Amino acid sequence: MPEDANTKPVEPETQDAEGETQDAAPEPETFDREYVEKLRKEAASYRTKLREREEAEKAAAEAKRQAEMSADERAKEAERKAEKALADAEARVTAAERRAALAGKVQSPERVMRLMDDPEPYFPDGQPDFEKILADFPEYAPKTGPASVTPGNATETREAIRGPQDFRGKTAAEINAYLEKHHDFTP
């Protein structure tokens, strides 16, 4: 019998040490690349046809449902959809207004809004309650920078330290004194 690419040869039986006959371990079946690619394309076409058929069935079911509805029912459904869209739009506007109110008052308004399970208690009368917000989310409190420098005031100008280079040549006591004065730091 001639072999083709899709058949495997039959393995002869072997004998073990006790003389019993055993089948040799079967080799896995292999197929050539062209045949496998043909099968994959065929399976993909069936999946595509199935997906198209399911979509057509859904569309037909919706069309049937719409046809069975009275004009009043269709109008009520359209009104419900419009009300839902309006409510969604109002919620987005409210969220944007709240983020804008938080801007500059907290470090990351977007993140704070996402962390709030229910933002209503944080916005009584539509205005943010910053004490409650910062009590619940202290990590988003605004960072305080170095003391402001009034132009022309030599004492303040001399004490305004802007970076590590300004600490060079200072003693530990001078650095600690500056930090205590400007950053609520205690060594």
Residue pairs with C-beta under 8 A, 6 or more apart in sequence:
3 9
5 31
5 32
5 35
6 31
6 35
8 27
8 29
8 30
11 23
11 24
11 26
11 27
12 24
13 21
13 22
13 23
13 24
14 21
14 22
14 23
14 24
15 21
15 22
16 22
66 74
69 77
95 113
95 119
97 126
98 109
98 113
98 119
98 123
98 128
99 109
99 110
99 113
100 109
101 123
101 127
101 128
102 109
102 112
102 113
102 128
102 133
103 109
104 142
105 128
105 130
105 142
106 112
106 130
106 133
106 134
106 137
106 140
106 141
106 142
107 140
107 141
107 142
107 143
108 140
111 140
112 133
112 137
112 140
113 119
115 137
116 122
121 129
121 132
122 128
122 129
122 132
122 133
122 136
123 129
133 140
134 140
134 141
144 183
146 160
146 161
146 162
146 182
146 183
147 156
147 159
147 160
147 181
147 182
149 156
149 157
149 160
150 156
159 178
159 181
161 167
161 178
161 182
167 175
170 178
176 185
176 187
179 185
179 187
180 186
180 187
